[in-house]
Amino acid sequence: MKLVEFFHSIIIFLFPKDCFEELILKFNIFNSECVSLVCSRLLGVGIVAGASLVKVPQILKIVYARSGAGVSVFSQLLELLCYTAAVAYSINKNYHFSAWGESLFLSLQTFIIIFLVLYYYKRFIALTVVFFFYAFCCYHVYNGSVWENVLDSVQMMTIVIMFIARAAQAVDNYIHKSTGQLSAVTFVLLLLGSLARIFTSIKETGDNMIIAQYMMSTLMNLFICLQIQLYWGNKRSLKTE
């Protein structure tokens, strides 16, 4: 019985409203609303699944090189703020997990990247401060201690914060004429994910703040990808690190 209920819940999720009847039972594939809704749900699930691994290439590259050269800690911290705010905001708005799940996975992976970069730079005090401060913030954000209007304000600011985060990384790349240990695979996946999220956010939430954030992310991720291509193979001198 539980198995039947499980599959039933999956069908309801993937085929919202009367879309299962329209597309599967009636085979009405010309129902544009249902087609777009189902595509959005499937794409959302794919994005969340992909996000669980999207920054793994970056993490592995740092570990194998035993260096975080080229990875801007400031940029990563701002990214972490954006992802964490997106999760808290979406939970507060009761959006479905498929609409924001990747932000949760990306926040965890971004935190690991910050941890590794600080560890390899032997910034142990900074590492400890970041760890406990982030744990403190997560506790208060996710247990409902933060007011709704504060979450709305922070989410609005994430558009600017994400721009600053990517701009900081781009400026660092330009100054050194190298992208160091930045992973091309990770940034290409981030670009594709943010591009796809524009569509799913329009269909799933219609939230202009979230849509604007993903549009900004798409443009800035594209710029970083172009820099990786431009500076491909360039090494960072030890003194610039």
Secondary structure, DSSP 4 states (H G I P E B T S, - for coil): -HHHHHHHHHHHHHSTTTHHIIIIIS--TT-HHHHHHHHHHHHHHHHHHHHTTTTHHHHHHHHHHT--TT--HHHHHHHHHHHHHHHHHHHHTT--GGGTHHHHHHHHHHHHHHHHHHHHTT-HHHHHHHHHHHHHHHHHHHTT-S-HHHHHHHHHHHHHHHHHHHHHHHHHHHHHT--TT--HHHHHHHHHHHHHHHHHHHHHT--HHHHHHHHHHHHHHHHHHHHHHHTTTPPPPGGG-
